[in-house]
């Protein structure tokens, strides 16, 4: 079944959050230009990006990396994660009993995020983002 543009955008945002959570991050410093460049760099080389053609189009048409990565806000209808923009970009999970160290919870979150990307795929996107982000 083809994903709607909204579901593609939310999946990428939730998946980026999942990848960061797996790597031990629940927040990153909000330096817009640094986040923009780092996400766009990670996205450009990510092998699963063709699954999310709407996000490919959005970025090609000028959507910045911050908005692509943090689209899943508290108000969006996402299942697992959402972002809060403040001094930091903070990741929150919707399930009150979610344990980011639980293999079962991580497997559940991976299944709930649209697109069929395995956990290692989301983790690789997050790692590429972190490698490019390099905060001072």
N, C-alpha and C positions, 0 to 999 in steps of 0.2 A: 504494500500500500504506500502510495506516494505521500510524503509529509507536506503539510501546508507550509508556506513561508514562515508563519509565526512559530510553528512547531520546530522548524529547522533553526531559527534564531534562538529560541529558548533552549533547545538541545545543546547547541554550541556553548551557550553561557553556563548552563548547568554542568556540562561535561568539563569545561575549563575549571569550574569550581571543584568538581569531584577530583580532578587530577591534582589540583593544588592541595586539597585536603589530604589526599593519599601521601603527598610529599611532605606533609606536616605543617602546612600553612592554612590559617583560617583568616588571614588578613595580609594585605601588602600596602605599603605606603603609596598614597595616591599622588603620583607625579605624572600628570596627564601625558605630557609628551613622551616620557619614558615608557609608560604603559602602552601608549599608542604604537610606538615603534617596536616594542618587544612583542606585542601580540601579533602585529602584522608580519613580523619576521617569522615567528613561530608558525603562523597560519600558512604562509607562503610555501613552506616545505613539508607541511603535515600530510601524510599519505591518505588520510581519510577525508580531506576537505571536499573532494568531489561529491561526497554523500550529501553535502549541504550546499547545493547549488545557489540557493537564495543568499546565503552568507557570502559566497564567492562573489556574486553579483553586487551585493551591498557594499563590500569592501572595494571592489573595482570601481564602483560609482561614488566613492568618497566617504563611506561610513568609517569613522575612526575606530581604532582598536579598543579604546575604553568602552564605547557603546556596544561593539560586537561582543566583547568579553563579559560585560556586566549587565546585559539586557534583562536578565531574569531578576527583576526586583521583587520586593515583598508583595506588590500588588498583582504581579503576573501569576497566571495559573500554572505553576510548575509543581512537580511532585516532590522533589528532593531538596534542592538548594535554591537560595536566592542571595543576591548581593545587596549591600547597603553602601552607598557612597557618602563618605564624610572625609575627615582628615585621612583616613585609611579606606581602602576598599575591603570591606569585611564580608566574609562568607558565613551564612547561617543555614542550618538544615531545618527543614520543616517538621520532621518527625522528632518529637521530644526525646525519644529514647535512642536516637541514632548514635552509634558508636563508630567513629572513624577508624578505630583499630580492629573492628570486627569484620572478619572475612565475609560473614553472612550479610551484614549491613552493606558492605561495599558491593557485593554481588547483587543485592536487591537494587541499590541505587543505579548500578550499571544497566540492569535490565529495564529500569523505569525511564531512563533517558532515551529518547527517540534516536534512531539512526543505526542501532546495532553495532556501535563502536565498542570494542572490548575495553576493559579497565586499563590495560596497558596502552591502548591508543590514547585515552584521555590523559593518562600519566605522561605519555611522551609529548603531548601538546603542552602540558603544564611545565614540564622540564625544559622544553625549548623556549618557552616564555621566560622562565626564570634565568636561563642561561643568557638570554638577550637583555633582560631587565637590569640586572646588576646595579642595585641602588647604591648610592654613595654612603 
